[in-house]
């Protein structure tokens, strides 16, 4: 119930009666472009704490039948737009189906996503690190209100 990385596990993890592995919720986003626009301040904050803090360039992501282009200037998102299949030749990474949403919501790192889904790829290590910086893996847990 304490999540995957609570400090108590370092102190007395073996003395606890049972450890539950984290659960991943299946989330969908009806309009990915609008959602990324909405959370762009958080994405920019993620970059600010990394070696990519002043990143400028285009990030093209392939979903195989469609894609996204994120334009950055000095660490700030200038534009996000959807792409058709004919504009994906310069994609830095590819995500089949809805696997990109797992990265967006911080469940796996890019490395873990590539391991679990062989069709996920990043063109090189720098692109992989950029995506990990932009969409960092986060430990989260949902507790009931009652």
C-alpha positions as CSV (number, residue, x, y, z in Angstrom):
1,X,0.0,0.0,0.0
2,X,3.0,2.3,0.2
3,X,3.9,2.2,-3.5
4,X,6.9,0.7,-5.2
5,X,9.7,2.9,-3.8
6,X,8.7,3.9,-0.2
7,X,11.8,4.3,2.0
8,X,10.5,1.8,4.6
9,X,11.4,-1.0,2.1
10,X,15.1,-0.1,2.4
11,X,14.9,-0.3,6.2
12,X,12.6,-3.3,6.9
13,X,11.4,-4.7,3.6
14,X,12.1,-8.3,4.5
15,X,10.2,-7.9,7.8
16,X,7.0,-6.8,6.2
17,X,4.3,-9.5,5.8
18,X,3.9,-9.0,2.0
19,X,5.0,-6.7,-0.7
20,X,2.5,-5.9,-3.5
21,X,3.9,-5.1,-6.9
22,X,2.5,-1.8,-8.3
23,X,-0.6,-1.9,-10.4
24,X,-0.9,-0.1,-13.7
25,X,-4.1,1.5,-14.6
26,X,-5.2,1.4,-18.3
27,X,-5.8,5.0,-19.3
28,X,-6.9,6.4,-22.6
29,X,-6.7,9.9,-23.9
30,X,-9.4,11.0,-26.4
31,X,-7.3,13.9,-27.8
32,X,-3.6,13.3,-27.3
33,X,-2.5,16.6,-28.9
34,X,-4.9,18.6,-26.6
35,X,-3.8,16.6,-23.6
36,X,-0.1,17.3,-24.3
37,X,-0.8,21.0,-24.8
38,X,-2.6,21.0,-21.4
39,X,0.3,19.3,-19.6
40,X,3.1,21.1,-21.5
41,X,4.1,23.2,-18.4
42,X,4.8,20.0,-16.6
43,X,6.7,18.5,-19.5
44,X,8.9,21.7,-19.7
45,X,9.6,21.4,-15.9
46,X,10.7,17.8,-16.5
47,X,13.2,19.0,-19.0
48,X,14.4,21.8,-16.8
49,X,16.0,19.5,-14.3
50,X,18.0,17.5,-16.9
51,X,20.8,18.0,-19.5
52,X,18.0,18.8,-22.0
53,X,16.9,22.0,-20.1
54,X,17.4,24.3,-23.1
55,X,16.5,21.7,-25.8
56,X,15.6,23.1,-29.2
57,X,14.4,21.0,-32.0
58,X,11.6,18.8,-33.3
59,X,10.6,15.5,-31.7
60,X,8.7,13.3,-34.2
61,X,7.0,10.3,-32.7
62,X,5.6,7.5,-34.8
63,X,2.5,5.5,-33.8
64,X,3.0,3.6,-37.2
65,X,-0.3,4.8,-38.7
66,X,-0.1,8.3,-37.3
67,X,2.3,10.4,-35.2
68,X,3.0,13.6,-33.3
69,X,5.5,16.4,-33.7
70,X,6.6,18.4,-30.7
71,X,8.5,21.6,-31.5
72,X,10.8,22.9,-28.7
73,X,12.7,26.1,-28.5
74,X,15.1,26.7,-25.5
75,X,13.3,24.1,-23.4
76,X,9.8,25.3,-24.1
77,X,7.1,23.7,-26.2
78,X,6.3,25.9,-29.2
79,X,3.8,23.6,-30.9
80,X,2.4,20.1,-30.9
81,X,0.7,18.8,-34.0
82,X,-0.6,15.5,-35.3
83,X,1.1,13.8,-38.2
84,X,-0.1,11.4,-40.9
85,X,1.8,8.3,-41.9
86,X,3.6,10.0,-44.8
87,X,5.4,12.4,-42.3
88,X,7.0,9.8,-40.0
89,X,10.3,9.2,-41.8
90,X,12.2,11.3,-39.3
91,X,10.6,9.8,-36.2
92,X,13.0,9.5,-33.3
93,X,10.9,6.8,-31.7
94,X,8.0,4.5,-32.4
95,X,5.2,3.2,-30.3
96,X,2.6,0.6,-31.5
97,X,-1.0,0.8,-30.4
98,X,-1.4,2.7,-27.2
99,X,2.0,2.0,-25.7
100,X,3.0,5.7,-25.8
101,X,0.4,6.4,-23.2
102,X,2.3,4.2,-20.8
103,X,5.3,6.4,-21.2
104,X,3.2,9.6,-20.9
105,X,1.8,8.5,-17.6
106,X,5.1,7.4,-16.1
107,X,4.6,3.8,-15.6
108,X,7.6,2.4,-17.5
109,X,10.9,4.0,-18.6
110,X,11.7,4.0,-22.3
111,X,14.0,1.1,-21.7
112,X,11.3,-1.0,-19.9
113,X,8.8,-0.1,-22.6
114,X,11.2,-1.3,-25.3
115,X,11.9,-4.5,-23.4
116,X,8.2,-5.3,-23.0
117,X,7.2,-4.3,-26.5
118,X,9.7,-5.2,-29.2
119,X,8.0,-2.8,-31.7
120,X,8.8,0.2,-29.5
121,X,12.0,1.8,-30.5
122,X,14.2,4.9,-30.2
123,X,16.7,5.8,-32.9
124,X,19.6,6.2,-30.6
125,X,20.6,6.6,-26.9
126,X,20.3,10.4,-26.9
127,X,16.7,10.2,-28.1
128,X,15.9,7.6,-25.5
129,X,17.4,9.8,-22.8
130,X,15.4,12.8,-24.1
131,X,12.1,10.8,-23.9
132,X,13.0,9.6,-20.4
133,X,13.6,13.2,-19.4
134,X,10.4,14.4,-21.0
135,X,8.3,11.6,-19.6
136,X,10.1,10.3,-16.5
137,X,9.1,7.1,-14.8
138,X,7.1,8.1,-11.6
139,X,6.0,6.0,-8.7
140,X,2.3,6.6,-8.0
141,X,-0.4,5.0,-6.0
142,X,-4.1,5.6,-5.9
143,X,-5.6,5.5,-2.4
144,X,-9.4,5.5,-1.8
145,X,-11.0,8.6,-0.4
146,X,-13.3,6.8,2.0
